[in-house]
Amino acid sequence: MPAAAERCRLLVLQAQRAFGPRHPATARPRRSLARWLGMSRAVPDAVAVLDELHRDLLAALGPDDPQTAAVSRDLSYWSQHALR
């Protein structure tokens, strides 16, 4: 795993300890982790992170929230790359 992805993973763990595992405040580091995973060709891992984040944001913020919509777009993008 690239150093950037590992740093993001540590930030995710810190945010989850501070706010709880599914709190919306963990969304930014989780999105960053997914991006770095995808860019490092660990696309299935990126999709898994985004899928879980998307479900958490849907439950917490609803489908019309901009943050939920952004994660939905990311999930669609990386899911398409996983099929290639």
Rosetta blueprint (number, residue, H / E / L):
1 M L
2 P L
3 A H
4 A H
5 A H
6 E H
7 R H
8 C H
9 R H
10 L H
11 L H
12 V H
13 L H
14 Q H
15 A H
16 Q H
17 R H
18 A H
19 F H
20 G L
21 P L
22 R L
23 H L
24 P H
25 A H
26 T H
27 A H
28 R H
29 P H
30 R H
31 R H
32 S H
33 L H
34 A H
35 R H
36 W H
37 L H
38 G H
39 M H
40 S L
41 R L
42 A L
43 V H
44 P H
45 D H
46 A H
47 V H
48 A H
49 V H
50 L H
51 D H
52 E H
53 L H
54 H H
55 R H
56 D H
57 L H
58 L H
59 A H
60 A H
61 L H
62 G L
63 P L
64 D L
65 D L
66 P H
67 Q H
68 T H
69 A H
70 A H
71 V H
72 S H
73 R H
74 D H
75 L H
76 S H
77 Y H
78 W H
79 S H
80 Q H
81 H H
82 A H
83 L L
84 R L
